[in-house]
């Protein structure tokens, strides 16, 4: 039972701790106070980049914007500043993903048919791949008016592009109407996003690649070859027509002019003979015996 006598009391433990801390214990409150001061000082100063705008919130409520440079705010979470890049051009890709940008851009080999397969106005299926470039024009609306601006942009872009592709034939989307689709898609996307107050400006909508799906490409190529052959034959027929018809028209015109000239000559000769006869008759009447 002797070991119980050696167990220190709580007071003895505190005294031992005080002795070990020594002078350090005297400075501990100051160390804690300095740590709090440094933490507050760190939260006091913030920086906004040259291509950014800072959105300032006080207790979560928006109170203003902060321009590029160094600024001060109330620390300890009272004021919060969110930097928003307002000059950077962002990009969303549809039907394709970039793996390595550069002079020779490399794209992922994965397929995104849930985004790219669309039905044209003449009931053909196309694999449409495009990009949307945009920038932030109103950082306040971007933060507070919508929950997920990126998803909104993607959803709106898909809806608009599918509707536009459905308004054109497959040949128009593949060839003559691509720039028109780009322009109309940009206009309609901007209108919808402005109605939603997303604070986003659409810079570019660009069709990258438009092709029939891989499974129907052989049949599609055969149809195109048949159309090209048809156009070739039509052009050849028009070429022959343009060679023969004008020549025939020229010869017909020449024959008509020759006939008109011959008829005019005969008429003039007949008139001359008649006038000569009438003149002779007049002289005969004057002197029948002599004439």
C-alpha positions in Angstrom: 0.0 0.0 0.0 3.0 2.3 0.0 2.6 3.2 -3.7 -0.5 5.2 -2.9 1.5 7.6 -0.7 3.6 8.5 -3.8 0.6 9.6 -6.0 0.8 13.4 -6.4 -2.2 15.5 -5.6 -3.8 17.9 -8.2 -2.3 20.9 -6.5 1.1 19.3 -6.6 0.7 18.7 -10.4 -0.3 22.3 -11.0 2.7 23.5 -9.0 5.0 21.3 -11.0 3.5 22.6 -14.3 4.0 26.2 -13.2 7.6 25.5 -12.3 8.2 23.9 -15.7 6.6 26.7 -17.6 8.5 29.3 -15.7 8.8 32.6 -17.4 7.1 31.1 -20.6 3.8 31.1 -18.9 4.0 34.8 -18.3 4.3 35.5 -22.1 1.7 32.9 -23.2 -1.2 35.4 -23.2 0.9 37.8 -25.2 1.7 35.1 -27.7 -1.9 34.2 -28.1 -2.8 37.9 -28.5 -0.1 38.3 -31.1 -1.3 35.3 -33.0 -4.9 36.7 -33.1 -3.4 40.1 -34.2 -1.5 38.5 -37.1 -4.6 36.5 -38.1 -6.6 39.7 -38.2 -3.9 41.6 -40.1 -3.8 38.8 -42.7 -7.6 39.1 -43.2 -7.3 42.9 -43.3 -5.4 43.3 -46.6 -6.5 41.7 -49.8 -5.4 42.0 -53.5 -7.5 42.2 -56.7 -5.7 41.2 -60.0 -5.6 43.5 -63.0 -8.2 41.4 -64.9 -10.5 41.0 -61.9 -13.2 42.8 -59.9 -13.8 42.1 -56.2 -17.4 41.6 -54.9 -17.5 42.8 -51.3 -20.0 41.2 -48.8 -20.5 42.3 -45.2 -22.2 39.5 -43.1 -23.1 37.9 -46.4 -24.8 41.0 -47.9 -23.4 42.7 -51.0 -22.2 46.2 -50.3 -20.0 47.1 -53.3 -17.3 46.3 -55.9 -13.5 46.5 -55.5 -11.2 47.6 -58.3 -7.8 46.0 -59.1 -5.0 46.7 -56.5 -4.4 46.4 -52.8 -7.4 47.1 -50.4 -8.4 46.7 -46.8 -11.5 45.1 -45.3 -12.9 44.3 -41.9 -11.3 41.0 -40.8 -12.5 38.0 -38.8 -15.1 37.0 -41.4 -17.1 40.2 -41.1 -16.4 41.2 -44.6 -15.7 38.8 -47.5 -14.3 39.7 -50.9 -14.7 37.4 -53.9 -12.5 38.1 -56.9 -14.2 37.6 -60.3 -12.2 37.6 -63.6 -14.0 40.0 -65.8 -11.5 40.2 -68.7 -10.8 36.5 -69.2 -12.5 34.6 -72.0 -13.9 31.3 -70.8 -14.8 28.4 -73.1 -17.3 25.6 -73.0 -17.0 22.7 -75.5 -19.9 20.5 -76.8 -19.4 17.1 -78.4 -15.6 17.4 -77.9 -13.1 18.0 -75.1 -9.6 19.6 -75.5 -6.8 17.6 -73.9 -3.9 19.9 -74.8 -4.4 23.4 -76.2 -1.8 25.0 -78.4 -0.9 25.5 -82.1 -1.9 21.9 -82.7 -4.8 21.4 -80.4 -5.3 17.8 -79.2 -8.8 16.6 -78.5 -10.1 13.7 -76.4 -10.9 10.5 -78.4 -14.1 10.0 -76.2 -17.5 10.4 -77.8 -20.1 12.8 -76.4 -23.1 11.8 -78.4 -25.6 12.9 -75.7 -24.5 16.5 -76.5 -23.7 16.3 -80.2 -26.3 14.1 -82.0 -29.1 16.3 -83.4 -32.0 16.0 -85.8 -32.1 18.3 -88.9 -35.2 19.8 -90.4 -35.3 17.1 -93.1 -35.1 14.4 -90.5 -31.4 13.5 -90.8 -29.1 12.9 -87.9 -25.9 15.0 -87.6 -23.0 14.9 -85.2 -22.6 18.6 -84.4 -19.6 19.8 -82.3 -19.2 23.5 -81.3 -17.7 25.8 -78.7 -19.1 28.8 -76.8 -16.7 31.6 -75.6 -18.0 34.0 -73.0 -16.9 36.5 -70.4 -18.3 38.0 -67.2 -19.9 41.4 -67.7 -21.7 41.7 -64.3 -20.0 39.9 -61.4 -22.8 40.8 -59.0 -25.5 39.1 -61.1 -23.1 36.2 -61.7 -22.7 35.6 -57.9 -26.2 36.3 -56.6 -28.8 35.9 -59.5 -28.0 32.3 -60.5 -26.8 29.3 -58.7 -24.6 27.6 -61.3 -23.8 29.9 -64.3 -21.7 27.3 -66.1 -24.6 24.7 -66.1 -26.9 27.4 -67.3 -24.7 28.3 -70.2 -24.3 24.7 -71.2 -28.1 24.0 -71.0 -29.0 27.1 -72.9 -26.4 26.5 -75.6 -27.7 22.9 -76.2 -31.3 24.0 -76.4 -30.6 26.8 -78.8 -28.3 24.8 -81.1 -30.7 21.9 -81.3 -33.6 24.2 -82.3 -31.5 26.0 -84.9 -30.2 22.7 -86.5 -33.8 21.5 -86.6 -34.7 24.6 -88.7 -32.3 23.7 -91.5 -31.8 20.8 -93.9 -28.7 18.6 -93.5 -27.0 20.1 -96.6 -27.5 23.7 -95.2 -26.0 22.8 -91.8 -23.1 21.1 -93.5 -22.3 23.8 -96.0 -24.1 27.1 -96.7 -25.7 28.0 -93.4 -23.0 27.4 -90.9 -22.1 31.0 -90.3 -25.8 31.9 -90.1 -26.3 29.2 -87.4 -23.3 30.6 -85.5 -24.7 34.2 -85.6 -28.2 33.2 -84.6 -27.1 30.9 -81.8 -25.0 33.7 -80.3 -27.9 36.2 -80.5 -30.5 33.8 -79.0 -28.1 32.6 -76.2 -27.4 36.2 -75.2 -31.1 37.1 -75.0 -31.9 34.1 -72.8 -29.0 34.6 -70.5 -29.9 38.3 -70.1 -33.4 37.3 -69.2 -32.0 34.9 -66.6 -29.7 37.8 -65.3 -26.6 35.6 -65.4 -24.2 38.5 -65.9 -22.5 36.7 -68.8 -21.7 38.1 -72.2 -21.4 35.6 -75.1 -18.3 36.4 -77.2 -18.4 33.6 -79.8 -20.4 30.6 -80.9 -18.6 28.5 -83.4 -19.4 25.2 -85.2 -16.2 23.2 -85.1 -17.2 20.0 -87.0 -20.5 18.8 -88.5 -20.6 15.3 -89.8 -23.1 12.4 -90.1 -22.7 9.8 -87.4 -20.0 7.1 -88.1 -22.6 4.3 -88.5 -24.4 6.1 -91.4 -21.4 7.7 -93.0 -21.1 5.1 -95.8 -24.7 5.6 -96.8 -24.5 9.3 -96.4 -21.4 9.4 -98.7 -23.2 7.3 -101.3 -26.1 9.8 -101.3 -23.7 12.7 -101.7 -21.9 11.0 -104.5 -25.2 10.4 -106.3 -26.1 14.0 -105.8 -22.8 15.1 -107.1 -23.2 12.9 -110.2 -26.7 14.3 -110.7 -25.3 17.8 -110.5 -22.5 16.9 -112.9 -24.9 15.5 -115.5 -27.2 18.5 -115.2 -24.2 20.8 -115.7 -23.0 18.9 -118.7 -26.6 19.0 -120.2 -26.7 22.8 -119.6 -23.2 23.1 -121.2 -24.4 21.2 -124.3 -27.6 23.3 -124.4 -25.6 26.5 -124.2 -23.5 25.4 -127.1 -26.3 24.2 -129.5 -29.3 26.4 -128.7 -27.5 29.8 -129.2 -25.9 28.5 -132.4 -29.4 27.3 -133.7 -30.9 30.6 -132.7 -28.2 32.5 -134.5 -28.7 30.5 -137.7 -32.4 30.9 -137.5 -32.0 34.6 -137.0 -29.6 34.7 -140.0 -32.2 32.8 -142.2 -35.0 35.2 -141.1 -32.9 38.2 -141.9 -31.9 36.7 -145.4 -35.6 36.0 -146.1 -36.6 39.5 -145.1 -33.9 40.9 -147.3 -35.0 38.8 -150.2 -38.6 39.8 -149.7 -37.7 43.5 -149.5 -35.6 43.2 -152.7 -38.5 41.5 -154.6 -41.0 44.1 -153.3 -38.7 47.0 -154.3 -38.1 45.5 -157.7 -41.9 45.0 -158.2 -42.5 48.6 -157.2 -39.9 49.8 -159.6 -41.4 47.8 -162.5 -44.9 49.1 -161.7 -43.7 52.6 -161.6 -41.9 52.2 -164.9 -45.0 50.7 -166.5 -47.1 53.6 -165.2 -44.7 56.1 -166.5 -44.7 54.4 -169.9 -48.5 54.3 -169.9 -48.7 58.0 -169.2 -46.4 58.7 -172.2 -48.5 56.3 -174.3 -51.6 58.2 -173.6 -50.0 61.4 -174.7 -49.0 60.0 -178.1 -50.3 56.6 -178.9 -49.1 56.6 -182.5 -45.5 57.4 -181.5 -45.4 55.2 -178.4 
